Amino acid sequence: MKRTPDSIRQLVQELQNGDEFSRAQASFALGMLGEAAVAPLIDLLHHEDRDVRMRAAWALGVIGQPALPALLELAEGDNSAVRIEAIRILGVIGEGRSLNALFHALTDPDPRVAQRAAIALGRIGDTRAFHPLIIALHHPAADVRFAACNALAHMNVADAIPALQERAEEDIGRTSWGASVAEAAQRAIQEIEASNPHVSTDQFARVRDLLRRSDV
């Protein structure tokens, strides 16, 4: 497929109006076109049809770094739904330059955006996200705390265990789909301990108790 304006317009039309097979083919082709397809795909992230948005997002994830500037701008825009899509793609691309935008998104007033930012940071796995994710364990929304637990598990940083243990013992929250935050924290601890066999929960529990006493 040539990278001409006409060919790109044709693929964009197929992505919006074609059947399932045509849409899949069009999104794949747009992803292969690279930077030339970024602008029309960014426009499709505002489409009313969720399937169109998801396929456009997939194609942008395939394109990768050339899409970053536009995605970073959308991640700080006014439309929550578009911010969510942009942040999700940033997590797929996994570029370190997106970290600051994702840290900012963790504090977004829309908890859906903050949740998606935590998921993206866990996918990227950069240890610079450790402290922002520890703070996110105390977010008012259970969905965000749940995502932060999972993200810390993916990072496998043993220093997260005391904070996760506190969530496992004290958090009674449940996500919008009914999952327990405390159970997510406990699973995260188990995953981290499995990856760090030289540490133990008892060891970090003593550290946590010392920290609590220092706060009194």
Helices and strands as residue ranges (DSSP letters): H 5-17, H 20-33, G 34-37, H 38-44, H 50-63, G 65-67, H 68-74, H 80-93, G 96-98, H 99-105, H 111-124, G 127-129, H 130-136, H 142-155, G 158-160, H 161-170, H 181-195, H 201-215
